[in-house]
Amino acid sequence: MTQELLRDSRFYAFQLQIDRELFAGARAKRCRHCGDVLHSAAFHRKPRGGPASLGEDQDTRFSLCCDREGCRKRETPPSVRFLGRKVYLAAVVVLVSAMRHGATPGRMKKLRELLGVSRRTVERWRLWWREAFARSGFWRVAAAAFMPPVDTDLLPTSLLERFSGDEQARVIGLMRFLGPITGGLGIEHVR
């Protein structure tokens, strides 16, 4: 199922729609620093791991910039497509990191063919979940919402399992949950 989801352009179109809604909600607010109007300041990314059929609009990271001269602070709303500065699409990072039995040689061969991802990258993602993410201020606060506690040794699988629905719904639920760390002010807490 995971492979089909990662190759399904409708899944990425749905994520783009969600990101547009998150952007519209953020744009309706005022600058948190000076209270002035926010304008679009989207920028181009070159995300890896998606199907070749994705359009250029999938490469846009929605962002905002304050209108007031002297302030001009950037606001980057949450995203379900991007996970901070990671080069690969968020769904790829989550689902590949969540492989139950690790990066076996057979799995890595398929992942290299499907996504162009190396074993080193996969291991780095898994380490990020279990160390940087698990120790982050965001997770220390957010983890309290789960009962019984989420097993940090099994992140992100143990967290993904806490969301209901099919695989797509669980990934979207997890990405919405991670929204505060996908850009903007929250990301400093999870490096």
Residue, then its C-alpha position, 0 to 999 in steps of 0.5 A: m500500500t505504501q508504494e502505491l500511495l507514494r506514487d499516487s499523484r492524487f495524494y499529492a494534489f490533495q496535500l497541495q489543496i490542504d497547503r493552499e488552505l493553510f496558506a489562506g488561513a495564515r494570510a488572513k492574519r496580520c503580522r505577528h510582529c507589527g500587525d501589518v498586512l501579510h503578502s505572498a512570498a512563496f518560494h521554489r523548492k525542488p522536492r525529491g521522492g514524488p512521482a514524475s507526473l507532479g506539476e511545477d505547482q507542487d514545488t511551491r512552498f507557500s510563505l508570507c512576508c510583512d508589508r511594513e518597511g522596516c519589519r518585512k518579517r517572513e511567516t511560513p505557514p504549516s505544510v503537509r507537503f514539506l517537513g522543514r528543510k528536508v529535501y524529500l517530500a514529507a510523506v516520503v520521509v514519514l513512510v520510509s522512516a516507518m518501515r517496520h523491519g528497517a532498511t533491508p537490502g531488498r527494500m533499499k533496492k526498491l526505494r532507490e528505484l522508486l524514490g532515488v533515496s540512499r540507505r544513508t539518507v533513510e538511516r539519517w531520517r530514522l535517527w532524526w525521528r528517534e533523537a532530534f525529534a524525540r528530544s525536541g521541545f515540540w515533542r515534549v509538549a505534544a507527547a503528553a496528548f497521547m495515552p498510553p505514551v507513544d514509544t519513541d524508540l519506534l518513531p514515526t511508526s508508533l506515532l503514525e499508528r495513533f491516527s485513524g483511517d486508511e494510510q492516506a488519512r493517517v499520513i495527512g493526520l500526522m502531517r497536520f499534527l506536525g504542522p508547527i514544526t514544518g516551517g516558520l517559528g516552530i522549526e528551530h525546536v527540532r533541528 
